[in-house]
Amino acid sequence: MLSHVIGGYPVLPIAIMQEWLGHAALHLNPGLVLVGFDEVRVLKGVILNNGPCDLRAVASKIRRTGDVFEVDVELRSGPDDDPTAHARARAILATTLPTPPGYSRPAHLDEHDYRRGIDAAYRDVLFHGPHFHGIERIDGYSSQGIIARVRLAPAPADWMDDPLRSAWLGDPLVIDAGLQMGILWCYEELGSVSLPTYGARYRQYTATFPGDGIVATLEVRERSTHRVTADITFLDTGGTVVAQMEGYAWTVDPSLGEAFGREQLHAAGP
């Protein structure tokens, strides 16, 4: 989390929140696989400004809906009788992963070269440190979206002292890189930084993300002064869809600019 610092304090990324919510959904449902999430909401960021934070992921009873199963999941802290909810989603489980949908990349996404190099993007716009430099390069840019090549995360043990599994359910660096693409687009088009706060739908079509890299396309669906909504599609080098994020939203807030620019950690706790 030292590579995910906002306003001088480590902040838990949404991509890690999704990973842990997925663990909670699968824990009591052996034999099923995580297909994705609906209605991913960040309710209150997990900010380590008072030392360590004890988090727990809780899950509802499973229910069947057509060919899939649904589990309500929530990330909480604080006492059981008065918890603080940090994130909430509806996990989608199934007996097997779905078949990848077809996808044709829109031609207008790479109208222009991106005017900043990726090093400048991480230095001047994004707040992410070296461990979260998930965007390898930007291959195209337009007023309607971005195309980029993104990196895979290392093994969980490289990021965590006591990981829940030896392999990721998804890939938090790939997912975070997609969200970073949205931050870059907001900055270039709206002149302000932003943070992701909501996702309508995430679907995954592979148990393991391919090791030779991922191409990500971000297509903007709605934009306003304070909010941008976009879809992100992740493809392998052969053009097969491996995951999709639909209806993910970024809150645009000029006041975040100062927090993004603070690279030095504040001391945590009293």
C-alpha positions, 0 to 999 in steps of 0.5 A: 500500500506504500505505492497507493498513497493519497494525501500522505496516507496509504489507501486500499485500492478498489482492485484489492477490495474486489479481490477480498470480496471475491474470497468472501463469496467463495469461502462457504461455496466450494465448487463454484468459481467467481464470475464477477461482481454487480454493483461495486460501491466504495462507501468509505475508503480504507485509509491507514491514517491511525495505524493498522486497520482490522478489516473483515469481508462478510457474505450473505447466504447464496441464492440462485438466479437463473444459471448463476448464483449471487452472494452479497458481500461487504468489507467492514471494520470496527465492532460487530455491533457497530461496523463501518462498511467500506465497500459493498458488491453482489458477487456472481458465482457459477459452476464454470466461467462463461464463454468470452464475448466477441469484441471489435475495438472501436477505431476512434479510440486511437485517433491521436498519440497520447501527448505524455509519455507514461513516465510523465503520466505517473510523475505528473498526473497519477499518484501511484507508486512503483508497485502500481505502475500497471500501465506499460504504454498508451497506444492511442487516445481520443476524446472518447477513450484510451487504449493501453498495454497493461502489466500483470500483478506479481504473485500475492506473496510478493505483495502480502505477508500472509496472502489468502491464496497463492494465486489471484482470483482476478488480477488487481494490477490489471484492474487498477491499471484500467482505473488509472486509464480513467484518471488519465482520461479525466485529467486530459479531457476535463482538466481535473483528477478523479477517483473511481467510486462505483462499478456496475458490472465486472465479468471475468472469462479466464481463471488466470490472466495470460502472462504475455500481457493485456491490451485494455480499451477504455470507452467513455459512455457518459461525462459531466463536470463531476462524473465520468462513466466508462467501460473497460475491456481487457484482451489477450494479445490474440484479441480474446476478451479476458475480462470486462468492467462495465459502467465504472464511474470516476468522481471528478474533484479538483481538490484531489490534485493536492492529495495526488501530489503528496508523495511523502507519507505522513506518520500514522497514528498518534 
